[in-house]
Amino acid sequence: MIPGQEKNKKEIEVTVHGVMPDPASDSHILLLRPAKDAGDGVLSIWIGTPEANAIRAGIDMAKEFDSVERFPWPLPQVAPSPLRPLTHDLTGNILSYLKLPLKKVLIHRVDQGTFFANLEFSHRGSEMLIDARPSDAVALALRMKAPVYIREDVYLSQQTLLSQTPAPKLPQKPV
């Protein structure tokens, strides 16, 4: 059985609450919250700077095109944009061109602080699961307007309260 394919496991749809710098390191924190009945719970996943930037660009793109069901092909560039498509844009362009929509992202387990995710596709009547880092999966899901889910047991074991999430340090103004 493919990891993350276990049946009868409850899944929670989550939304990207934001990406913030980690005040204690050079990393960033991806904040995911349940789409319904969120309360104060949040899932924090530490990610690198390039992934954080890709997710921020995906958030901007999603805001820009929130009225369309799927993004047009090729994917539009949202300012500030690089002159050429970045990896997640390229991947989204390829999937759109091949008419292979991303059905959903599922964050299905955590092992020693490392989260694991699958990209789920339906093609010619069969389901395909592709292993991916959650940060890459979320960045692609934002571009492809696909939902993101997390296994309920993973969320419940890893959630923190938003009020307990470390606040980013603001840069000090020069004197």
C-alpha positions in Angstrom: 0.0 0.0 0.0 1.3 3.5 -0.8 1.9 5.6 2.2 -1.0 8.0 2.8 -3.4 5.8 0.9 -4.9 4.1 4.0 -8.7 4.2 3.9 -11.1 5.1 6.6 -8.9 7.8 8.0 -10.7 11.1 8.7 -9.3 14.1 6.8 -9.6 17.8 7.7 -9.6 20.4 5.0 -7.1 23.2 5.8 -6.4 26.7 4.5 -3.1 28.6 4.4 -3.3 31.0 7.3 0.0 32.5 6.4 3.8 32.2 6.2 6.0 34.0 8.7 9.7 34.0 9.6 10.7 32.0 12.5 12.2 34.4 15.1 14.6 31.7 16.4 16.1 30.6 13.0 16.5 31.4 9.3 13.5 29.2 8.6 9.9 30.2 8.0 6.7 28.7 9.4 3.8 27.7 7.2 0.6 28.0 9.2 -2.4 25.8 8.3 -5.8 26.1 9.9 -8.9 24.0 9.5 -11.3 25.5 6.9 -14.2 25.0 9.3 -14.5 25.3 13.0 -10.9 26.4 13.3 -11.0 27.7 16.8 -7.5 28.8 17.9 -5.8 25.6 16.5 -3.1 25.9 13.9 -0.6 23.5 12.4 2.9 24.9 12.1 5.3 23.4 9.5 8.9 24.8 9.3 10.0 25.4 5.8 12.9 27.1 3.9 13.0 30.6 2.5 12.5 29.6 -1.2 9.5 27.5 -0.3 8.0 30.3 1.8 8.4 32.7 -1.2 6.8 30.2 -3.5 3.8 29.8 -1.1 3.5 33.6 -0.7 3.5 34.0 -4.6 0.8 31.3 -4.7 -1.3 33.1 -2.1 -1.0 36.3 -4.2 -1.9 34.4 -7.4 -4.9 32.8 -5.6 -6.1 36.3 -4.5 -5.7 37.6 -8.0 -7.7 34.8 -9.6 -10.2 33.8 -6.9 -13.2 34.0 -9.2 -12.0 31.3 -11.7 -12.4 27.6 -11.1 -8.9 26.7 -12.4 -6.1 29.0 -13.4 -5.7 29.7 -17.1 -2.9 28.0 -19.0 -0.2 29.1 -19.0 -0.3 30.2 -15.4 -0.3 34.0 -15.2 2.6 35.8 -13.5 1.7 37.9 -10.4 3.9 40.9 -9.6 6.6 40.9 -8.4 7.4 38.1 -10.7 10.5 36.6 -12.1 11.1 36.9 -15.8 10.8 33.1 -16.2 8.5 30.6 -14.5 9.7 29.1 -11.3 9.5 25.4 -10.5 6.0 25.4 -9.1 4.7 27.6 -12.0 6.4 25.2 -14.5 4.9 22.1 -12.8 1.5 23.8 -12.8 1.9 24.7 -16.5 2.8 21.1 -17.4 -0.1 19.6 -15.4 -2.5 22.1 -17.0 -1.2 21.5 -20.5 -1.6 17.7 -20.0 -5.1 18.3 -18.6 -4.1 16.5 -15.3 -5.7 18.5 -12.6 -4.5 18.2 -9.0 -7.4 16.7 -7.1 -6.1 17.4 -3.7 -3.1 17.5 -1.4 -3.0 15.3 1.7 -0.6 15.8 4.6 -0.8 12.2 5.9 1.9 11.7 8.5 4.6 13.2 10.6 7.8 11.3 11.6 10.3 12.9 14.0 9.1 16.4 13.1 9.1 15.8 9.4 5.7 16.0 7.6 4.8 13.9 4.6 2.3 14.8 1.9 0.8 13.3 -1.3 -0.4 15.0 -4.4 -3.5 13.2 -5.6 -4.5 13.0 -9.2 -7.3 11.1 -11.1 -6.3 10.0 -14.5 -8.3 7.7 -16.8 -10.3 6.4 -13.9 -7.4 5.5 -11.7 -6.0 7.4 -8.6 -2.4 8.4 -8.6 -0.5 9.5 -5.5 2.8 11.3 -5.7 5.0 11.8 -2.7 5.8 15.5 -2.0 7.1 17.8 0.6 4.2 19.6 2.2 5.7 23.0 1.3 5.9 22.1 -2.4 2.5 20.5 -2.3 0.9 23.6 -0.8 2.7 25.9 -3.3 1.4 23.8 -6.2 -2.1 23.5 -4.7 -2.4 27.3 -4.4 -1.5 27.6 -8.1 -3.8 24.8 -9.2 -6.7 25.9 -6.9 -6.7 22.4 -5.3 -7.8 21.8 -1.7 -5.3 20.8 1.0 -6.2 18.2 3.6 -4.5 16.8 6.7 -5.2 13.6 8.4 -7.2 14.3 11.6 -4.8 12.2 13.8 -1.8 14.1 12.5 -3.5 17.5 13.0 -4.7 16.6 16.5 -1.2 15.4 17.5 0.7 18.4 16.1 -1.6 21.4 16.4 -0.7 24.3 18.6 -2.8 27.3 19.6 -2.4 30.3 17.4 -1.9 32.4 20.5 1.1 30.2 21.3 2.8 30.5 17.9 6.0 32.5 18.1 5.6 36.1 16.9 8.0 37.2 14.3 10.7 39.7 15.3 10.2 43.0 13.6 13.3 44.7 12.3 14.5 47.5 14.6 14.6 50.9 13.1 18.1 52.4 12.9 18.7 55.2 15.5 
